[in-house]
């Protein structure tokens, strides 16, 4: 469709930017004209959330038929379906090819089952994650739930600027050949967020911090749920005391059958 009166692309972009959260409206905009289509498609594919394998297969089909769309994806969140009995993506053979196509990914979230036994990542998924985490565009990583992270994967966290991690376990068996000189892994972060686990779950694994040292950190956002968590807070603040600017602490309390949060914030600048 050719517009009778040309509209400057800047105005079109401004209009569509206001619709960034309305996927239905964005899909309608792709049908208006080529000018609308380009910006609308950018918003539609900039952030993708996968919760089941069927969506993964559909997305991979789209990217294979239109490879240029892969360059639009900036944020990818991979979670489990609430009713699923297993974490489907831990061994899904289609996930590594998808990760290998997303060269401009900036934010990656992996949400494993919180109340299942620790999940070991397949070799193909480990290699794909290492390649994606090593990419210069990826600066923010979120990992939740029960997963056994290989040490070889943690070694590549070094260029991340924001890390959100809810104490997955560490799989040392697959990395026994790594020299001891590789540790501790020194991180320089803008933000470290250690979130809550769900109430009633077993205490989280702290082994990630046996292999990691936070050398510089600007902002610490942490949920105090166990004495183990407090130990990590003390160590992080000690190791990055000269660079840390603010600390946000949230304490999950249980009173008269209900959970509530006590929060405090301290600016150190």
C-alpha positions in Angstrom: 0.0 0.0 0.0 1.4 3.4 -1.0 0.7 6.3 1.3 -0.9 9.2 -0.5 1.1 11.7 1.6 4.6 10.5 2.5 5.3 10.5 6.2 8.8 11.0 7.4 10.4 7.8 8.7 11.2 9.5 12.0 7.5 10.1 12.7 6.6 6.5 11.7 9.3 5.2 14.1 8.1 7.4 16.9 4.5 6.2 16.5 5.5 2.5 16.4 7.9 2.9 19.3 4.9 3.8 21.5 3.4 0.5 20.6 6.5 -1.6 21.5 4.6 -3.6 24.1 1.4 -4.2 22.0 2.3 -7.2 19.8 -1.2 -7.2 18.2 -0.9 -3.6 17.1 2.7 -4.2 15.9 1.5 -7.1 13.7 -1.2 -4.9 12.2 1.4 -2.2 11.5 3.5 -4.6 9.5 0.7 -4.7 6.9 0.4 -1.0 6.5 3.5 -0.3 4.3 7.2 -1.2 3.9 8.1 1.8 6.2 5.8 0.5 9.0 6.9 -3.1 8.4 10.6 -2.5 9.1 10.2 -0.8 12.5 7.3 -3.0 13.6 9.2 -6.2 12.9 12.2 -4.9 14.8 10.0 -4.5 18.0 8.2 -7.9 17.5 11.4 -9.9 17.4 13.6 -7.8 19.7 12.5 -9.7 22.8 11.5 -13.4 22.6 10.2 -15.7 25.4 10.2 -19.5 24.9 8.2 -21.7 27.3 7.6 -24.8 25.3 9.4 -26.8 22.5 6.6 -26.2 20.0 7.3 -22.4 20.1 11.0 -23.1 19.7 10.4 -25.2 16.6 8.2 -22.5 15.1 10.7 -19.8 15.8 13.6 -21.8 14.4 11.6 -22.3 11.2 11.0 -18.6 10.9 14.7 -17.8 11.3 15.8 -20.4 8.8 13.4 -19.0 6.2 14.2 -15.4 7.0 17.8 -15.3 8.4 17.8 -11.5 8.7 15.3 -11.7 11.5 17.9 -13.3 13.8 19.8 -10.0 13.8 16.8 -8.3 15.4 16.7 -10.5 18.5 18.3 -8.7 21.5 16.7 -10.5 24.4 15.9 -14.2 24.7 14.2 -15.8 27.7 14.0 -19.6 27.9 11.8 -21.0 30.6 9.9 -24.2 31.4 6.2 -24.6 31.1 4.6 -24.5 34.5 2.8 -27.8 34.1 5.8 -29.6 32.6 7.4 -32.4 34.5 10.9 -31.7 33.2 12.9 -28.8 32.0 12.4 -29.5 28.3 15.1 -27.2 26.9 18.0 -28.7 28.9 18.3 -31.5 26.2 16.3 -30.0 23.3 18.5 -30.5 20.2 16.9 -27.5 18.5 18.1 -25.0 21.1 21.8 -25.0 20.2 21.1 -24.2 16.5 18.9 -21.3 17.7 21.5 -19.9 20.0 24.1 -20.1 17.2 21.9 -17.9 15.0 21.5 -15.1 17.5 24.7 -13.2 16.9 23.4 -9.9 18.4 21.9 -11.2 21.6 22.4 -8.8 24.5 20.3 -10.4 27.3 19.9 -14.1 27.9 17.7 -15.7 30.6 17.7 -19.4 31.4 15.0 -20.4 33.9 15.3 -24.1 34.9 12.9 -25.9 37.2 13.3 -24.8 40.8 11.8 -27.8 42.4 13.4 -30.6 40.3 16.7 -32.4 40.6 19.6 -30.5 39.2 19.7 -30.7 35.4 22.9 -31.5 33.6 23.3 -29.5 30.3 23.9 -31.5 27.2 27.3 -31.1 25.5 25.7 -29.4 22.5 23.9 -26.9 24.7 27.1 -26.2 26.8 29.0 -25.4 23.6 26.3 -23.2 22.2 26.0 -21.3 25.5 29.7 -20.8 25.7 29.8 -19.4 22.1 26.8 -17.1 22.8 28.2 -15.9 26.2 31.6 -15.2 24.6 29.9 -12.9 22.0 30.8 -9.3 22.6 27.2 -8.1 22.4 26.0 -10.3 25.3 26.4 -8.2 28.5 23.6 -9.5 30.8 22.9 -13.1 31.9 20.2 -14.5 34.1 20.2 -18.1 35.4 17.5 -19.4 37.7 16.7 -22.8 39.2 18.2 -26.2 39.4 21.0 -26.7 36.8 24.5 -27.9 37.0 26.7 -25.3 35.3 30.0 -26.6 33.9 33.0 -24.7 35.2 34.0 -24.2 31.6 30.9 -22.2 31.1 31.4 -20.0 34.2 34.9 -19.2 32.9 33.3 -17.2 30.1 31.4 -14.8 32.4 34.3 -12.5 32.5 33.0 -9.8 30.1 29.4 -9.7 31.5 28.3 -6.4 33.0 25.1 -7.7 34.7 24.7 -11.1 36.3 21.6 -12.5 37.9 22.1 -15.9 39.4 20.0 -18.0 41.8 22.7 -20.4 43.0 22.6 -23.3 40.5 25.0 -26.1 41.2 28.4 -26.5 39.5 29.3 -29.5 37.4 33.0 -30.2 37.9 33.0 -33.7 36.5 33.0 -32.6 32.9 35.9 -30.1 33.5 38.4 -32.1 35.5 41.2 -31.3 33.1 41.0 -27.5 33.7 44.2 -26.3 35.4 43.8 -25.0 39.0 45.4 -21.7 37.8 42.2 -20.9 36.0 40.6 -20.1 39.4 39.2 -18.1 40.9 37.4 -16.6 37.9 37.6 -12.8 38.3 34.5 -10.8 37.4 34.1 -7.1 36.9 30.4 -6.3 37.1 28.1 -3.3 37.1 25.3 -5.2 38.8 25.0 -8.5 40.6 21.5 -9.7 41.5 21.0 -12.8 43.6 17.2 -13.3 43.8 14.9 -15.3 46.0 14.2 -18.9 45.6 10.6 -19.9 46.1 9.5 -20.3 49.7 9.8 -23.8 51.0 12.6 -25.0 48.7 15.8 -26.5 49.8 18.7 -24.1 50.6 20.4 -23.0 47.4 23.8 -24.3 46.2 26.6 -21.8 46.8 29.3 -23.6 44.8 29.3 -21.0 42.0 31.0 -18.6 44.4 33.7 -21.2 45.2 35.0 -20.6 41.7 34.2 -16.8 41.3 35.6 -13.6 42.8 33.8 -10.3 42.2 36.7 -7.9 41.9 34.7 -4.7 41.0 31.0 -4.1 41.4 28.9 -1.0 41.3 25.5 -2.3 42.5 24.6 -5.3 44.6 21.0 -6.5 44.8 20.5 -9.5 47.0 17.8 -11.4 48.8 18.8 -12.7 52.2 17.2 -16.1 52.7 19.9 -18.2 54.4 23.1 -17.8 56.3 24.9 -19.1 53.2 23.5 -16.1 51.3 24.8 -13.7 54.0 28.3 -15.3 53.7 28.3 -14.5 50.0 27.2 -10.9 50.6 30.1 -10.4 53.1 32.6 -11.9 50.7 31.3 -9.8 47.7 31.4 -6.6 49.7 34.9 -7.4 51.0 36.4 -8.2 47.6 34.8 -5.2 45.8 34.7 -2.7 48.6 36.5 0.1 46.8 34.2 0.0 43.8 30.7 -0.8 45.2 28.3 2.2 45.1 25.0 0.7 46.5 23.6 -2.3 48.2 20.0 -3.4 48.1 19.0 -6.1 50.6 15.7 -7.9 50.8 14.9 -10.2 53.6 12.1 -12.8 53.2 10.3 -13.1 56.5 7.6 -15.6 57.6 5.1 -14.4 60.1 1.8 -15.9 61.1 1.6 -18.1 58.0 2.5 -15.4 55.5 5.6 -14.3 53.7 6.6 -10.7 53.5 9.7 -8.7 52.5 11.8 -6.3 54.5 13.9 -4.2 52.2 16.7 -1.7 52.7 19.0 0.3 50.5 22.3 1.8 51.3 24.2 4.2 49.0 27.9 4.0 49.4 28.9 6.7 46.9 
